[in-house]
Amino acid sequence: MFTRTSIVAASLALLASGPLHAGQGPEGTTQAASQTSAIAHAVANPARTDADRARDDARHPAEVLAFLGVSPGMTVVENQPGAGWYTRILGPLLRDEGTFLAAQADPELFLDTVPEASRQRFRDTVATWLRDFASTNAQLTGPRTGAFLYGVAPDHPAYLPSASVDMVLDIRSIHNLIGAGPERTDLILSEFHRVLKPGGVLGVIDHSEDEASPRTPEESGNLGYVKESVMIALMQKAGFKLVSRSDILANPKDHRDHEGGVWALPPTYTNGDKDRAKYAAIGESNRMLLKFVKQ
């Protein structure tokens, strides 16, 4: 009897390994099959909630991680893991052989974007996350897990060493940077470049703006969207080379013109019950999936 896990693993093995060329022997094929089986089992792990799994048909996590080349022995940084949707997949995938790290920007870099009355709470929230992430998530992500800040000095205890990681994953956060202006965008992207080893991979998922949109990058960013051409140009400026792109996460029903921006769509439904059926019919946003390497 075939289970969903076994079917996914088999199909991902083909996706990851590609055609068998004359120079590719059984060992390479076995490694690819082992890698994709590990991804499939991580997606099926019991730490994931029913609410997590309800998003799989829209987010295709197994296919995404296979496309990006995530494997169990890597050191991987998830930028701004938020509520942990991908953490609950990446943690079990990397726990035994690799290292899962979480990172976000130093809150001082974005303090002016926060109302003055809320700034200390913002600092405290990040400080608590930094202090508690490893202990809170140790069972999920393993003993080598840790939390770090981008944009701090090398003598700061939350400084992530240069050229220390194999992959950085940024999942739907760069639009926020762009909305905050080019200087902060350039700074954080330079941090991604700094922490990656030579040839390391930067995987990017974000809500994809219509290339014909008249909105400026900042206007689109504040609505949650980024043009793919803008994203690629930003990454090239930061020292990355685009090596592959995928339409796995494309959704042509998303016309990118929603009251309140992308957050009107599921699962956020920022407009509450207003036009909820319409947004549910659209589904999650139209998204880009891009794979860059550090040059």
ZADO-1210 file (C-alpha; in nm, 4 decimals, padded with zeros to 6 digits):
<atoms>
<atom x="00.0000" y="00.0000" z="00.0000" code="MET" pos="1"/>
<atom x="00.1355" y="00.3420" z="-00.0942" code="PHE" pos="2"/>
<atom x="00.1156" y="00.6164" z="00.1683" code="THR" pos="3"/>
<atom x="00.1198" y="00.9872" z="00.0940" code="ARG" pos="4"/>
<atom x="00.4723" y="00.9989" z="00.2401" code="THR" pos="5"/>
<atom x="00.6042" y="00.7233" z="00.0132" code="SER" pos="6"/>
<atom x="00.4475" y="00.8767" z="-00.2968" code="ILE" pos="7"/>
<atom x="00.5916" y="01.2180" z="-00.2178" code="VAL" pos="8"/>
<atom x="00.9341" y="01.0665" z="-00.1492" code="ALA" pos="9"/>
<atom x="00.9336" y="00.8817" z="-00.4801" code="ALA" pos="10"/>
<atom x="00.8307" y="01.1823" z="-00.6827" code="SER" pos="11"/>
<atom x="01.0795" y="01.4092" z="-00.5058" code="LEU" pos="12"/>
<atom x="01.3626" y="01.1683" z="-00.5748" code="ALA" pos="13"/>
<atom x="01.3011" y="01.2210" z="-00.9437" code="LEU" pos="14"/>
<atom x="01.2783" y="01.5984" z="-00.8984" code="LEU" pos="15"/>
<atom x="01.6049" y="01.6197" z="-00.7055" code="ALA" pos="16"/>
<atom x="01.8129" y="01.3735" z="-00.9043" code="SER" pos="17"/>
<atom x="01.7034" y="01.4621" z="-01.2586" code="GLY" pos="18"/>
<atom x="01.7991" y="01.2389" z="-01.5524" code="PRO" pos="19"/>
<atom x="02.0682" y="00.9767" z="-01.4942" code="LEU" pos="20"/>
<atom x="02.3677" y="01.0815" z="-01.7018" code="HIS" pos="21"/>
<atom x="02.6607" y="00.8643" z="-01.7952" code="ALA" pos="22"/>
<atom x="02.8727" y="01.0175" z="-01.5174" code="GLY" pos="23"/>
<atom x="02.6092" y="00.9774" z="-01.2480" code="GLN" pos="24"/>
<atom x="02.6371" y="00.6446" z="-01.0739" code="GLY" pos="25"/>
<atom x="02.4189" y="00.4533" z="-00.8313" code="PRO" pos="26"/>
<atom x="02.5750" y="00.6332" z="-00.5335" code="GLU" pos="27"/>
<atom x="02.4463" y="00.9723" z="-00.6510" code="GLY" pos="28"/>
<atom x="02.1025" y="00.8295" z="-00.7156" code="THR" pos="29"/>
<atom x="02.0954" y="00.6695" z="-00.3696" code="THR" pos="30"/>
<atom x="02.1975" y="00.9985" z="-00.2043" code="GLN" pos="31"/>
<atom x="01.9217" y="01.1857" z="-00.3875" code="ALA" pos="32"/>
<atom x="01.6642" y="00.9262" z="-00.2852" code="ALA" pos="33"/>
<atom x="01.7832" y="00.9416" z="00.0766" code="SER" pos="34"/>
<atom x="01.7654" y="01.3218" z="00.0776" code="GLN" pos="35"/>
<atom x="01.4132" y="01.3373" z="-00.0606" code="THR" pos="36"/>
<atom x="01.2938" y="01.0594" z="00.1687" code="SER" pos="37"/>
<atom x="01.4245" y="01.2619" z="00.4643" code="ALA" pos="38"/>
<atom x="01.2326" y="01.5677" z="00.3428" code="ILE" pos="39"/>
<atom x="00.9126" y="01.3666" z="00.3040" code="ALA" pos="40"/>
<atom x="00.9446" y="01.2272" z="00.6558" code="HIS" pos="41"/>
<atom x="01.0100" y="01.5744" z="00.7966" code="ALA" pos="42"/>
<atom x="00.6933" y="01.7021" z="00.6313" code="VAL" pos="43"/>
<atom x="00.5035" y="01.4075" z="00.7846" code="ALA" pos="44"/>
<atom x="00.6463" y="01.4548" z="01.1362" code="ASN" pos="45"/>
<atom x="00.3963" y="01.4658" z="01.4252" code="PRO" pos="46"/>
<atom x="00.5161" y="01.8047" z="01.5540" code="ALA" pos="47"/>
<atom x="00.3183" y="01.9650" z="01.2728" code="ARG" pos="48"/>
<atom x="-00.0353" y="02.0674" z="01.3573" code="THR" pos="49"/>
<atom x="-00.3495" y="02.0098" z="01.1547" code="ASP" pos="50"/>
<atom x="-00.3443" y="02.3825" z="01.0768" code="ALA" pos="51"/>
<atom x="00.0098" y="02.3416" z="00.9395" code="ASP" pos="52"/>
<atom x="-00.0913" y="02.0519" z="00.7177" code="ARG" pos="53"/>
<atom x="-00.3940" y="02.2393" z="00.5867" code="ALA" pos="54"/>
<atom x="-00.1524" y="02.4754" z="00.4088" code="ARG" pos="55"/>
<atom x="00.0544" y="02.2031" z="00.2382" code="ASP" pos="56"/>
<atom x="-00.1497" y="02.1940" z="-00.0820" code="ASP" pos="57"/>
<atom x="-00.0815" y="02.5645" z="-00.1363" code="ALA" pos="58"/>
<atom x="00.2773" y="02.5743" z="-00.0075" code="ARG" pos="59"/>
<atom x="00.4200" y="02.2410" z="-00.1366" code="HIS" pos="60"/>
<atom x="00.6921" y="02.2271" z="00.1319" code="PRO" pos="61"/>
<atom x="00.8475" y="01.8990" z="00.0236" code="ALA" pos="62"/>
<atom x="00.8794" y="02.0107" z="-00.3370" code="GLU" pos="63"/>
<atom x="01.0171" y="02.3502" z="-00.2300" code="VAL" pos="64"/>
<atom x="01.2891" y="02.2035" z="-00.0084" code="LEU" pos="65"/>
<atom x="01.3876" y="01.9500" z="-00.2747" code="ALA" pos="66"/>
<atom x="01.4103" y="02.2276" z="-00.5333" code="PHE" pos="67"/>
<atom x="01.6357" y="02.4346" z="-00.3055" code="LEU" pos="68"/>
<atom x="01.8528" y="02.1319" z="-00.2251" code="GLY" pos="69"/>
<atom x="01.8096" y="02.1194" z="00.1515" code="VAL" pos="70"/>
<atom x="01.9679" y="01.8050" z="00.2952" code="SER" pos="71"/>
<atom x="01.9943" y="01.6650" z="00.6504" code="PRO" pos="72"/>
<atom x="02.3639" y="01.7415" z="00.7040" code="GLY" pos="73"/>
<atom x="02.3459" y="02.1140" z="00.6260" code="MET" pos="74"/>
<atom x="02.3679" y="02.4182" z="00.8490" code="THR" pos="75"/>
<atom x="02.0596" y="02.6196" z="00.7549" code="VAL" pos="76"/>
<atom x="01.9408" y="02.9605" z="00.8750" code="VAL" pos="77"/>
<atom x="01.5733" y="03.0429" z="00.8569" code="GLU" pos="78"/>
<atom x="01.5315" y="03.4179" z="00.8502" code="ASN" pos="79"/>
<atom x="01.2432" y="03.5479" z="01.0635" code="GLN" pos="80"/>
<atom x="01.0803" y="03.2098" z="01.1335" code="PRO" pos="81"/>
<atom x="00.7702" y="03.3796" z="01.2752" code="GLY" pos="82"/>
<atom x="00.5144" y="03.1297" z="01.4034" code="ALA" pos="83"/>
<atom x="00.7356" y="02.8379" z="01.2958" code="GLY" pos="84"/>
<atom x="00.5480" y="02.6865" z="01.0012" code="TRP" pos="85"/>
<atom x="00.8717" y="02.5943" z="00.8223" code="TYR" pos="86"/>
<atom x="01.0630" y="02.5494" z="01.1494" code="THR" pos="87"/>
<atom x="00.8442" y="02.2479" z="01.2288" code="ARG" pos="88"/>
<atom x="00.9682" y="02.0902" z="00.9044" code="ILE" pos="89"/>
<atom x="01.3286" y="02.2085" z="00.8973" code="LEU" pos="90"/>
<atom x="01.3935" y="02.1255" z="01.2632" code="GLY" pos="91"/>
<atom x="01.3277" y="01.7516" z="01.2342" code="PRO" pos="92"/>
<atom x="01.5014" y="01.7424" z="00.8942" code="LEU" pos="93"/>
<atom x="01.8261" y="01.8913" z="01.0300" code="LEU" pos="94"/>
<atom x="01.8123" y="01.7820" z="01.3954" code="ARG" pos="95"/>
<atom x="02.0296" y="01.4687" z="01.3834" code="ASP" pos="96"/>
<atom x="02.2949" y="01.5421" z="01.1213" code="GLU" pos="97"/>
<atom x="02.2802" y="01.9156" z="01.0568" code="GLY" pos="98"/>
<atom x="02.2140" y="02.2423" z="01.2358" code="THR" pos="99"/>
<atom x="01.9036" y="02.4598" z="01.2340" code="PHE" pos="100"/>
<atom x="01.9529" y="02.8278" z="01.3157" code="LEU" pos="101"/>
<atom x="01.7038" y="03.1123" z="01.3328" code="ALA" pos="102"/>
<atom x="01.7829" y="03.4781" z="01.2751" code="ALA" pos="103"/>
<atom x="01.6207" y="03.8160" z="01.2470" code="GLN" pos="104"/>
<atom x="01.7341" y="04.1753" z="01.2260" code="ALA" pos="105"/>
<atom x="01.8577" y="04.3729" z="01.5241" code="ASP" pos="106"/>
<atom x="01.5436" y="04.5564" z="01.6405" code="PRO" pos="107"/>
<atom x="01.7392" y="04.8813" z="01.6714" code="GLU" pos="108"/>
<atom x="01.7611" y="04.8913" z="01.2904" code="LEU" pos="109"/>
<atom x="01.3839" y="04.9135" z="01.2569" code="PHE" pos="110"/>
<atom x="01.2904" y="05.1024" z="01.5705" code="LEU" pos="111"/>
<atom x="01.1751" y="05.4093" z="01.3787" code="ASP" pos="112"/>
<atom x="00.9120" y="05.1989" z="01.2005" code="THR" pos="113"/>
<atom x="00.7474" y="05.1160" z="01.5354" code="VAL" pos="114"/>
<atom x="00.5196" y="05.3614" z="01.7212" code="PRO" pos="115"/>
<atom x="00.7154" y="05.5232" z="02.0022" code="GLU" pos="116"/>
<atom x="00.4849" y="05.3843" z="02.2698" code="ALA" pos="117"/>
<atom x="00.5524" y="05.0296" z="02.1472" code="SER" pos="118"/>
<atom x="00.9279" y="05.0463" z="02.0980" code="ARG" pos="119"/>
<atom x="01.0339" y="04.9027" z="02.4325" code="GLN" pos="120"/>
<atom x="00.7861" y="04.6178" z="02.3946" code="ARG" pos="121"/>
<atom x="00.9343" y="04.5529" z="02.0497" code="PHE" pos="122"/>
<atom x="01.2841" y="04.5364" z="02.1992" code="ARG" pos="123"/>
<atom x="01.1645" y="04.3118" z="02.4805" code="ASP" pos="124"/>
<atom x="00.9864" y="04.0755" z="02.2414" code="THR" pos="125"/>
<atom x="01.3007" y="04.0246" z="02.0338" code="VAL" pos="126"/>
<atom x="01.5160" y="03.9864" z="02.3461" code="ALA" pos="127"/>
<atom x="01.2828" y="03.7177" z="02.4810" code="THR" pos="128"/>
<atom x="01.2857" y="03.5356" z="02.1463" code="TRP" pos="129"/>
<atom x="01.6658" y="03.5494" z="02.1375" code="LEU" pos="130"/>
<atom x="01.6968" y="03.4208" z="02.4936" code="ARG" pos="131"/>
<atom x="01.4397" y="03.1422" z="02.4735" code="ASP" pos="132"/>
<atom x="01.4473" y="03.0142" z="02.1157" code="PHE" pos="133"/>
<atom x="01.7035" y="02.7380" z="02.1664" code="ALA" pos="134"/>
<atom x="01.5562" y="02.6020" z="02.4904" code="SER" pos="135"/>
<atom x="01.1984" y="02.6259" z="02.3658" code="THR" pos="136"/>
<atom x="01.2761" y="02.4455" z="02.0416" code="ASN" pos="137"/>
<atom x="01.5529" y="02.2050" z="02.1477" code="ALA" pos="138"/>
<atom x="01.3352" y="01.8952" z="02.1188" code="GLN" pos="139"/>
<atom x="01.2190" y="01.9993" z="01.7733" code="LEU" pos="140"/>
<atom x="01.5409" y="02.1337" z="01.6252" code="THR" pos="141"/>
<atom x="01.8139" y="01.9597" z="01.8264" code="GLY" pos="142"/>
<atom x="02.0949" y="02.0602" z="02.0642" code="PRO" pos="143"/>
<atom x="02.2904" y="02.2643" z="01.8085" code="ARG" pos="144"/>
<atom x="02.0086" y="02.5075" z="01.7395" code="THR" pos="145"/>
<atom x="02.0500" y="02.8768" z="01.8105" code="GLY" pos="146"/>
<atom x="01.9086" y="03.2241" z="01.7490" code="ALA" pos="147"/>
<atom x="02.1013" y="03.5195" z="01.6086" code="PHE" pos="148"/>
<atom x="02.0622" y="03.8823" z="01.5006" code="LEU" pos="149"/>
<atom x="02.1634" y="04.0422" z="01.1716" code="TYR" pos="150"/>
<atom x="02.3278" y="04.3825" z="01.1867" code="GLY" pos="151"/>
<atom x="02.5014" y="04.3546" z="01.5245" code="VAL" pos="152"/>
<atom x="02.8732" y="04.4015" z="01.5895" code="ALA" pos="153"/>
<atom x="03.1086" y="04.0982" z="01.5927" code="PRO" pos="154"/>
<atom x="03.1472" y="04.1218" z="01.9711" code="ASP" pos="155"/>
<atom x="02.7705" y="04.0952" z="02.0248" code="HIS" pos="156"/>
<atom x="02.6654" y="03.7563" z="02.1715" code="PRO" pos="157"/>
<atom x="02.3993" y="03.7184" z="01.8993" code="ALA" pos="158"/>
<atom x="02.6469" y="03.7727" z="01.6135" code="TYR" pos="159"/>
<atom x="02.6395" y="03.4966" z="01.3526" code="LEU" pos="160"/>
<atom x="02.9947" y="03.4256" z="01.2290" code="PRO" pos="161"/>
<atom x="03.0878" y="03.4965" z="00.8690" code="SER" pos="162"/>
<atom x="03.0973" y="03.2137" z="00.6122" code="ALA" pos="163"/>
<atom x="02.9464" y="02.9717" z="00.8648" code="SER" pos="164"/>
<atom x="02.6263" y="02.8417" z="00.7026" code="VAL" pos="165"/>
<atom x="02.5341" y="02.6399" z="00.3935" code="ASP" pos="166"/>
<atom x="02.1952" y="02.7946" z="00.3265" code="MET" pos="167"/>
<atom x="01.9817" y="03.0916" z="00.4219" code="VAL" pos="168"/>
<atom x="01.6071" y="03.0618" z="00.3701" code="LEU" pos="169"/>
<atom x="01.4002" y="03.3770" z="00.3535" code="ASP" pos="170"/>
<atom x="01.0317" y="03.2952" z="00.3425" code="ILE" pos="171"/>
<atom x="00.7993" y="03.5851" z="00.2747" code="ARG" pos="172"/>
<atom x="00.9878" y="03.8601" z="00.4575" code="SER" pos="173"/>
<atom x="01.1860" y="04.0581" z="00.2000" code="ILE" pos="174"/>
<atom x="00.8767" y="04.2553" z="00.0974" code="HIS" pos="175"/>
<atom x="00.8860" y="04.4012" z="00.4507" code="ASN" pos="176"/>
<atom x="01.2472" y="04.5087" z="00.4021" code="LEU" pos="177"/>
<atom x="01.1703" y="04.6745" z="00.0708" code="ILE" pos="178"/>
<atom x="00.8789" y="04.8575" z="00.2276" code="GLY" pos="179"/>
<atom x="01.1213" y="04.9887" z="00.4920" code="ALA" pos="180"/>
<atom x="01.3506" y="05.1421" z="00.2298" code="GLY" pos="181"/>
<atom x="01.6659" y="05.0566" z="00.0300" code="PRO" pos="182"/>
<atom x="01.9277" y="05.1174" z="00.3000" code="GLU" pos="183"/>
<atom x="01.7861" y="04.8572" z="00.5356" code="ARG" pos="184"/>
<atom x="01.7218" y="04.6174" z="00.2484" code="THR" pos="185"/>
<atom x="02.0844" y="04.6412" z="00.1348" code="ASP" pos="186"/>
<atom x="02.2108" y="04.5938" z="00.4915" code="LEU" pos="187"/>
<atom x="02.0161" y="04.2750" z="00.5588" code="ILE" pos="188"/>
<atom x="02.0956" y="04.1252" z="00.2195" code="LEU" pos="189"/>
<atom x="02.4638" y="04.1969" z="00.2821" code="SER" pos="190"/>
<atom x="02.4269" y="04.0044" z="00.6091" code="GLU" pos="191"/>
<atom x="02.2811" y="03.7057" z="00.4210" code="PHE" pos="192"/>
<atom x="02.5871" y="03.7194" z="00.1947" code="HIS" pos="193"/>
<atom x="02.8288" y="03.7522" z="00.4855" code="ARG" pos="194"/>
<atom x="02.7082" y="03.4503" z="00.6844" code="VAL" pos="195"/>
<atom x="02.6959" y="03.2135" z="00.3858" code="LEU" pos="196"/>
<atom x="02.9929" y="03.0006" z="00.2923" code="LYS" pos="197"/>
<atom x="03.1365" y="03.0551" z="-00.0576" code="PRO" pos="198"/>
<atom x="02.8892" y="02.8993" z="-00.2999" code="GLY" pos="199"/>
<atom x="02.6230" y="02.8853" z="-00.0288" code="GLY" pos="200"/>
<atom x="02.2566" y="02.8952" z="-00.1247" code="VAL" pos="201"/>
<atom x="02.0009" y="03.1671" z="-00.0605" code="LEU" pos="202"/>
<atom x="01.6460" y="03.0418" z="-00.1073" code="GLY" pos="203"/>
<atom x="01.3751" y="03.3058" z="-00.1436" code="VAL" pos="204"/>
<atom x="00.9977" y="03.2780" z="-00.1339" code="ILE" pos="205"/>
<atom x="00.7878" y="03.5916" z="-00.1561" code="ASP" pos="206"/>
<atom x="00.4540" y="03.7220" z="-00.2788" code="HIS" pos="207"/>
<atom x="00.5044" y="03.7984" z="-00.6472" code="SER" pos="208"/>
<atom x="00.3856" y="04.1345" z="-00.7812" code="GLU" pos="209"/>
<atom x="00.2528" y="04.1786" z="-01.1356" code="ASP" pos="210"/>
<atom x="00.5507" y="04.2866" z="-01.3469" code="GLU" pos="211"/>
<atom x="00.3248" y="04.5420" z="-01.5189" code="ALA" pos="212"/>
<atom x="00.2191" y="04.7060" z="-01.1917" code="SER" pos="213"/>
<atom x="00.2794" y="05.0836" z="-01.1813" code="PRO" pos="214"/>
<atom x="00.3495" y="05.0690" z="-00.8059" code="ARG" pos="215"/>
<atom x="00.6970" y="05.1543" z="-00.6811" code="THR" pos="216"/>
<atom x="00.8919" y="04.8770" z="-00.5044" code="PRO" pos="217"/>
<atom x="00.8180" y="05.0425" z="-00.1690" code="GLU" pos="218"/>
<atom x="00.4446" y="05.0696" z="-00.2474" code="GLU" pos="219"/>
<atom x="00.4319" y="04.7049" z="-00.3520" code="SER" pos="220"/>
<atom x="00.6355" y="04.6042" z="-00.0458" code="GLY" pos="221"/>
<atom x="00.3916" y="04.7737" z="00.1872" code="ASN" pos="222"/>
<atom x="00.1137" y="04.5668" z="00.0280" code="LEU" pos="223"/>
<atom x="00.3220" y="04.2507" z="00.0738" code="GLY" pos="224"/>
<atom x="00.4323" y="04.2047" z="-00.2871" code="TYR" pos="225"/>
<atom x="00.7622" y="04.2215" z="-00.4784" code="VAL" pos="226"/>
<atom x="00.8240" y="04.2047" z="-00.8511" code="LYS" pos="227"/>
<atom x="01.0434" y="03.9074" z="-00.9376" code="GLU" pos="228"/>
<atom x="01.2607" y="04.1341" z="-01.1519" code="SER" pos="229"/>
<atom x="01.3112" y="04.3659" z="-00.8526" code="VAL" pos="230"/>
<atom x="01.4002" y="04.0725" z="-00.6281" code="MET" pos="231"/>
<atom x="01.6572" y="03.9380" z="-00.8736" code="ILE" pos="232"/>
<atom x="01.8156" y="04.2817" z="-00.9193" code="ALA" pos="233"/>
<atom x="01.8430" y="04.3279" z="-00.5425" code="LEU" pos="234"/>
<atom x="02.0114" y="03.9917" z="-00.4997" code="MET" pos="235"/>
<atom x="02.2538" y="04.0502" z="-00.7839" code="GLN" pos="236"/>
<atom x="02.3484" y="04.3844" z="-00.6284" code="LYS" pos="237"/>
<atom x="02.4131" y="04.2026" z="-00.2989" code="ALA" pos="238"/>
<atom x="02.6517" y="03.9541" z="-00.4656" code="GLY" pos="239"/>
<atom x="02.4213" y="03.6619" z="-00.5458" code="PHE" pos="240"/>
<atom x="02.3693" y="03.4785" z="-00.8747" code="LYS" pos="241"/>
<atom x="02.0307" y="03.3383" z="-00.9725" code="LEU" pos="242"/>
<atom x="02.0735" y="02.9699" z="-01.0581" code="VAL" pos="243"/>
<atom x="01.7125" y="02.8521" z="-01.0779" code="SER" pos="244"/>
<atom x="01.3514" y="02.9602" z="-01.0418" code="ARG" pos="245"/>
<atom x="01.0285" y="02.7640" z="-01.0085" code="SER" pos="246"/>
<atom x="00.6542" y="02.8187" z="-01.0560" code="ASP" pos="247"/>
<atom x="00.5664" y="02.5596" z="-00.7899" code="ILE" pos="248"/>
<atom x="00.4030" y="02.8345" z="-00.5812" code="LEU" pos="249"/>
<atom x="00.2407" y="03.0330" z="-00.8625" code="ALA" pos="250"/>
<atom x="-00.1285" y="03.1177" z="-00.8280" code="ASN" pos="251"/>
<atom x="-00.2739" y="03.2897" z="-01.1366" code="PRO" pos="252"/>
<atom x="-00.5983" y="03.3613" z="-00.9498" code="LYS" pos="253"/>
<atom x="-00.4198" y="03.6162" z="-00.7321" code="ASP" pos="254"/>
<atom x="-00.4669" y="03.9532" z="-00.9074" code="HIS" pos="255"/>
<atom x="-00.2574" y="04.1306" z="-00.6369" code="ARG" pos="256"/>
<atom x="-00.5037" y="04.4105" z="-00.5811" code="ASP" pos="257"/>
<atom x="-00.6696" y="04.3424" z="-00.2463" code="HIS" pos="258"/>
<atom x="-00.7963" y="04.5775" z="00.0197" code="GLU" pos="259"/>
<atom x="-00.5264" y="04.5764" z="00.2851" code="GLY" pos="260"/>
<atom x="-00.2742" y="04.4013" z="00.0630" code="GLY" pos="261"/>
<atom x="-00.1749" y="04.0354" z="00.0463" code="VAL" pos="262"/>
<atom x="-00.2910" y="03.9779" z="00.4048" code="TRP" pos="263"/>
<atom x="-00.6539" y="03.9880" z="00.2859" code="ALA" pos="264"/>
<atom x="-00.5925" y="03.6392" z="00.1456" code="LEU" pos="265"/>
<atom x="-00.5867" y="03.3147" z="00.3451" code="PRO" pos="266"/>
<atom x="-00.4711" y="03.2203" z="00.5946" code="PRO" pos="267"/>
<atom x="-00.4609" y="03.5731" z="00.7460" code="THR" pos="268"/>
<atom x="-00.7931" y="03.7151" z="00.6246" code="TYR" pos="269"/>
<atom x="-00.7050" y="04.0573" z="00.7622" code="THR" pos="270"/>
<atom x="-01.0439" y="04.1949" z="00.6504" code="ASN" pos="271"/>
<atom x="-01.2325" y="03.9457" z="00.8656" code="GLY" pos="272"/>
<atom x="-01.5587" y="03.8307" z="00.7130" code="ASP" pos="273"/>
<atom x="-01.5631" y="04.1027" z="00.4470" code="LYS" pos="274"/>
<atom x="-01.5366" y="03.9325" z="00.1045" code="ASP" pos="275"/>
<atom x="-01.4041" y="03.6240" z="00.2816" code="ARG" pos="276"/>
<atom x="-01.5556" y="03.3815" z="00.0294" code="ALA" pos="277"/>
<atom x="-01.3946" y="03.5742" z="-00.2558" code="LYS" pos="278"/>
<atom x="-01.0525" y="03.5612" z="-00.0916" code="TYR" pos="279"/>
<atom x="-01.0936" y="03.1939" z="-00.0022" code="ALA" pos="280"/>
<atom x="-01.1661" y="03.1180" z="-00.3677" code="ALA" pos="281"/>
<atom x="-00.8418" y="03.2924" z="-00.4688" code="ILE" pos="282"/>
<atom x="-00.6391" y="03.0989" z="-00.2114" code="GLY" pos="283"/>
<atom x="-00.2911" y="03.1848" z="-00.0926" code="GLU" pos="284"/>
<atom x="-00.0912" y="03.4418" z="-00.2850" code="SER" pos="285"/>
<atom x="00.0966" y="03.4126" z="-00.6104" code="ASN" pos="286"/>
<atom x="00.4560" y="03.3453" z="-00.5018" code="ARG" pos="287"/>
<atom x="00.8023" y="03.3348" z="-00.6507" code="MET" pos="288"/>
<atom x="01.0527" y="03.0641" z="-00.5605" code="LEU" pos="289"/>
<atom x="01.4110" y="03.1587" z="-00.6409" code="LEU" pos="290"/>
<atom x="01.7445" y="02.9874" z="-00.5757" code="LYS" pos="291"/>
<atom x="02.0583" y="03.2022" z="-00.5599" code="PHE" pos="292"/>
<atom x="02.4204" y="03.1201" z="-00.4821" code="VAL" pos="293"/>
<atom x="02.6805" y="03.3404" z="-00.3149" code="LYS" pos="294"/>
<atom x="02.9407" y="03.4651" z="-00.5578" code="GLN" pos="295"/>
</atoms>
